Amino acid sequence: MSGFAIACWGFVAMLALITLRMPIALSMLVVGAAGYAWLSSPSALFYYLQTNSYHQFASYTLSVIPLFIMMGALAERSGMAATLFKAAERRAAGFRGGLPMAVILACTAFGAICGSSVATTATFGRAALPEMRRAKVDAGFATGTIAAGGSLGILIPPSVILVVYAITAEQNIAKLFQAALVPGLLAAVFYCIAIAIVVHRRPELAPPVVSNEVFAPTLPAAWTAPAGAAVIVAALVLYFLGWATIAGAILMALIGLLLIFADPEILPAAGIAITVVGGIYGGIFTPTEGAAVGVVIMLIQGLLQRRLGRVKIVEALRQTAETTAMIFLVLLGAEVFGAFLALSQMPTTLAQMIAGSGLSAWLILSLMLLSYIVLGAIMDELAMILLTLPIFIPIVLSLDFGMGAEDVAIWFGMLILVVVAIGLTAPPIGLNVFVINKIASDVPLTQTYRGVLPFIAADIVRLVVVTAFPVLSFWLVHALN
């Protein structure tokens, strides 16, 4: 039997084990180990496991994962999500559909601190859902908005999924974080547009917000808003005159936005986001250093505000350990399964077959993205990426899109991020939908799925836009490097 046929049977066996409810990480590990031993020998397998496991998990690059998870866990327990939501809610008062939009905006800001979609969904399920119910927002629309907003946890850098993609595809993490900013912000914009369209057609789904905390500009805000606008204009002028780098202009623009939306409550969160993300973008920190700085600042801030005590810190450490162990086990299973595929030469053979098929590069890419959407509806997004990348990356890099290999790899990473967001909310699995369903157990699952449909439509439109205009993915990378 050829190596290609053995690899195909390996996929069948792995899917069978997953169907029998074996954890995906263990399924990949068992099938990958069996296939590796079949194609080489049991002694070669044991030697590979003995040496590779240590070198893989002793990697300095992987240390960024638990650090970003820890930063998100501390942010969740410090009440930062509720603070961001309240600040967004005050500005949404009086607008029809303003409360769901406030959830999206708050999730966007929280995504710059927490790199997990599940954590973002769960956090805003507890912080925003009670308020949306008091405002008489339709239950399915409310839970659907939170499930979709939760996906911004991985769309806005820093993102754990992007770290895993960078490691697997052997790409620069900082450049991928830079590339994700524009597609991530597009997601927030498209989600708000989807809310506006839905509420315009069915006003009863989200009545105008009635709040005792309606935002009213205070005396400081009366001068900080014009000052912020002036800073943004100055950033644009200095950049186009060649007197400021793109990194400097972006930092000035972020400071300007912070001044425009001046609110004492959101200053700590904004300060952390600008420090971590801005430091990584500006080359001050590596992603690992930025994550470490973020954890320290988050911890100090929580202690000073008396929002983090011993119990909450221990809970955050436990969550970090559990989530990191889960991710690392998936990484190990994917590594062994990938080694099995490499021995079978399946990725190389498949790439040669596709190259000789005569199909256009764009059609092949479309079929890949379609397969991701299908797989994302039935599989965990992390396992799906790790399972497919060893096969898809060689194929994508062999296709001619009129771009360099690094640009193609970065662009493909952004496309994967978009389809992962679809998979997080699409039936029948939709991990974010199940997370919010556990919090809002009185809302039928089918009702939540109806609520996420407008956001899935927005993601499909965004996927078309990011596919048709690759420059959206790597323009900032080229500008900053």
N, C-alpha and C positions, 0 to 999 in steps of 0.2 A: 504494500500500500504506500502511495506517495505521501510526502510530508504535507502537501496541500490537503489531501483527503483526510489525513489524521487531524489536521487543524480544524477542518470542517466538522468532523465528528466530535472534536473537543468542544466546539461551540454548542453543538446539540446536547452533549452531556452536561455542560454547565447550565444551560437553560432548563434542562430537566431537573437538576438539583435545586435551582431557584424556584421552580414550580412546586417542588416538594417542601418549600419553605426553609431551605437551608440558607443561612446568611450569605449575601452576595460575595463578601470578602472570602469566606471559607470556601464557597463554590469555586471561585477563581483559583484559590490556593491549591485545592485538591486536584482539580482538573489540570491545572498548569504543572503541578508536580508529577502527576501520572504521565502526562504527555512528554515532559522533559525526560523522565526515566525511560520511556518507551523509545524515544528518538536517540538517546545517548546511552545511559546506563544508570542504575540506582546509585552506584558510587559517585558518578559525576554529579548527580542531583544533590547528594549529601554534601559534597564539597562546595557546590554552588550555594546552597542554603547556609553553610557554615561561614562562608566568606562574605557573600553578598548582603545578607541581612544586617550584619554589623556595619559594613561600609555605607549601606543605604541610610540607616537611621542615625549614624554618627555624623551625617552631613550637616555642615553649618547652615546651609540654605534652608533645611527643614525646620530649623528652630523658629523661623518666622511664623509658622502655623500656630503653635501653642501661645505665642505672644499676642497675636491678633485675636485669638479666641479669648484669652484672658482679658484683653482690653474691652472686648464686647461684653463679657460676663460682668466685669466691674461696672460698665456703663449701664447695663440692664438693672443691676441691683442698687445703683446710686440714684435711681429715679430720674435719670436724664431723659428718657423717652417721654415720660409724662410732662416734664418741663418743656420739651420741644413741642409737644402736641398742644399744650396750653398756649404757648406763644403763637403758634400757627392758628389756633382757634380764635384768638382775640382779633387777628387780622381778617379772619373769614366771616366774622359776625355780620349779618345782614345780607350775605350772598346766598342765593339758592345753589345748593351743591357745594357750599363753602366748606362744610365740615369734612366730607370725603376728600376734598382737595387738601385740607389741612393735614389729614392723615398721610397723604402722598408726600407733601412737603416735609413733614416731620420725619417720615421714613427716609427721605433723601438725605436729610441732615444726619440722621442716626446711622445711615449706611456708611458715612465717612468715618465712623468710629467703630462700628460693628461689622465684621465681614461675613456674617452668617445670615442666611435668609430665614432659617427656622427660628433663630433667636429674635430676629427683628419682628417676625410674625407673632410669636408668642408674647413678646414685650408689648407691642401695640394692641394685641388682643386684650390684654389686661388694662392698658392705659387708656385706650381710645374707645373701645366697644361700649362701656357703660355710658359714656357721654353721648355717643351716637344714638344709643337707645333712648336716652332722655330727650334728645332732639327729634325723636320719632322718625329717624332714618330707617328705610325699609331694611328688615333684618338680613335678607339675602344680599342686598346691595352693600350693606355695612360690612358683613363678613367677607364678601368678595373683594371689597376695596382693601381691607387689611391684608388678605391673602396676596393680592397683587402688589401692594405696597411692600410686603415682606421681601419680595424678590429683589427690591432695590438694595437689600443688604449685601448681595453679591454683585450687583450691577455697578454700584458706586464704589470706587477704590477707597481703601484697600479691600481685597476680596480673597477669601481662602480658595475659592475655585480657580481664580487666576494664578495663585501661587502654585497650585497643583498642576495647572496647564503649563506654566512656565517650566516647572521641573521636568514634566513628562516630555514636553516638546523641545526642551533644552533652549529656552528663550530667556531673555533678560526680564526679571520680575519688575524692575522699576519702569522699563519701557512699556510693559503691558499695563501697569497702573496708569501711566500717562495716556496710553491709547484708550483706556476704558472711560475716561472722563466724559468725552463728548457723547458716545453712545449711551452712557448711563444717564446723563442729564436729558438726553432725548427721550428716554423712557419716562422720566418724571413729567416732561412736557406733554408727551402723547397720552399718558394716563390722565392728566388733568383735562386735556381736550376730550378724551373719551367720557369723563364724568360730565363735562359741560354739555356734550351732545345728548347723553342719556337723560340728564335732568331737564334739558330743554324739551325733550319729547315726552317725558313722564315726570312732571314737576312733583308729584306726590311722593316720589322715591326719596327725596332729600329736601325737606322744607328749609327755609332760611334759618340760619343759626340765631337763636335767642340766648344771649349770654350776658351776665352781669359784669363780665370782664371785657367788654368791647374795647378794642384798642383805640386809644386816643393819644395822639402825639403829646408827649410831655415837653417841658421847656428844653431839656437837652436834645430831644429828638427834633425840635424845631430847627436846630442848627446842624445836628449830625447828618440829617438826610441830605441837605444841600451840599454839605462837606463831602459826603460819600459820593454823590454824583460828580462833584468836581475832581475827586481822586480818580474815579473811573475814566473821565474824559482826559485827565492828565496822563494816565497810563497809556491810553490809545495814542495820544499825541506823541509822547516820548518814544513809544515803540516804532511808530511809522517814521519818525524823524531819525531813527537809528541811535537814539541816546539811551535806550533801555533795552535789555534783552527780553525775550519772550517770557522767561521765568520771572524777571523783575516786574514786567507788566502784569502778569497773571496774579502775582502776590499783591500788587497795588490794587488790582480790580477786586480781589477777595476782601481786602481791607475796606474798600469802598462799599461793597455790598453789606459788609458787617455794620458799617456806619449808617447806611440807609435803613436797614432793618434793626436799628439799635434797640436792644431790649436787655436789661441787666440780667434777666434769667437765662438767656441763651448765650451770653458771652463766654461762660466756661466751656460749653460744648463747641462753640465756634472756635475758641482759642485752641482747643485740643486738635480739632480737625485741621485747622490751618497749620499748626505746628507739625503734625505728623505728615499729612499729605503734601503740604507746601515744602516741608523739609526734604521729602523724597523726590518731589518734582524738581526742586532746585539743586539737587545733588548734595545737599548738606548731610543727609542721612542715607545709608543703604536701607532697603526695606526692613531688614532685621533690626537695625539700630533705631529706625523710626518707630517700629512696633514696641521695642523696649522703652523708648522715651514716652510713648503713649501710655503704656501700663503704669509707669512711675507717676506721670502727671495725673492720670485718672485716680490712682490710689491716694495720692496726696490731696487732691481736690475733694474726694469723697470723705476723707478723714477730717479735713478742715471744715467741711460743711456738716459734719456729724451725720452723714448719710450712709457711711460704711462702718460697720462694727466688726467684731471678731467673727460673729456667726455668718454674716454676709460674705466676708472675705474667704472664710473656709468653704462656703457654698460655691463661690466663684472658682476657687482652686479645684474643688471636686468636679465641677462642670467642665473646666478646662482639661483636667486629666481624662475624664470619660470621653469627651469629644475628640481629643487628640489621639487617644488609644484607638477609637473607632476609625478615624481617618488613616492612621498609620497601618492598621490591620488591612484596610482596603488597599493602601499603597503596596503593602507586601504581597497581597494576593495578585494585584495587577502586575507587579514586577515579575513574579514567577510565571504568570500566564503569558506575559509579554515575552519572557525568555523562551517559553515553549513555542510561541508563534515565530520568533526569530529563528529557532532551530528548524522549524518546518518550512521556512522561507516563504510563508504565505504572504506577508506584506509585499515582498519583492515580486513574487509571482503575480499577485493581484494587480500591482502597479503596472507591470509589463502588459498584462492582459488588457487593462483599461487604456493604456497608451496606444495599443495596437487596435483598439476597437473602432477608432475613427470618430468617436463622440466628442462633441465640443467640451471645452473645459468648463464652461458655464453650466451645461447640462449635467455634467458629472458632479459639480459642486451642488447644484440644486437637489440632486438625488441624495447626496450625503446629508444635506440639511433636512430633507424630508425624513430620512431614516432617523436622524437625531430627534425630530419631533415625535415620531412614533415610539422610539425607545424611551424618550423622556416621559411618556405617558404611563409607562409600565415599570420603569427602573429608577433607582436612586441616581441623581444627577452625577455624583462623584464617581460612582462605579461605572456609569455609562461612559463618561469621558475617559477614564483610565482604561476601559475595555477596548474602546474604538480607536484611540489616538495612535497606538502602534501600527494600526492598519491604515488609517486615513492620512496621517501626516506625510508619509512617503509619497502617497498618491497626490495630495494637494501640492506638495513642493515640486512634483514632476510636471505639473500642468503649467501652461503658459497663460498668465493673466496680464502680461505686460508690466510686471513689477518684479522687484528683487525678492530673493527668497525670504529675507527677514521681514519685509513688508507683507508678504503673503502669509507668513506664519502669524504675525500680529493680527492681521485682518481676519484670518480664520479663527483666531482666539476670540475676537469680538463677536463673530457670528455664532460661535458655540455658546457664548455668554447669553446671547439673545434667545437661542433655542432652549437653553437650560431654563431661562425665565418662563418660557411657555410651558415646559414640562413640569415646573413647580406648581402650576395652577390648572393644567389641563386634565380632564377626566381620562381614564378612570382612577389614576393614582393621585396626582396633584398633591405633593407632600405638604405644601403650605395650606391647602384646603383642609387636610386632615388635622393639621396643627390647630387651626382656628376652630375647627369643628369640636375638638376636645374642650376648648374654652367655652364656646357657645354651643353646648350640647343640645339645647332646645331648638336650634335652627337646623332643619333638615339638610342633609348633605347636598341633595339635588338643588335646593334653593340657593345654597352658596355657589354651586357650579354655574347656575344661571347668572348669579351676580358677577362672576369673573369673566363671563363671555365678552363684554365690551373691552376688557383689558387684554384678553387674548387677541382680539381683533387689532387692538393698538400695537401689540407686540409683533403681529404678522406684518403690519404696515411698516413698523420700524425695521424688521428683518429685511424687507424689500429695499428700504432706503439705504441701510448699511451695506447691503449686498451690491446695490447699483452704484453706490458712491464710496468706494474703498477709502478715498482720501479722508473721510470722516474718522477713520480708525487710526491712521498714522500721521495725520497732519501735525498734531501736537508733539508726537515723538520726534519728527524731523525738526520742529521748531525749537525743541528743548535740547537737542543733542547735536 
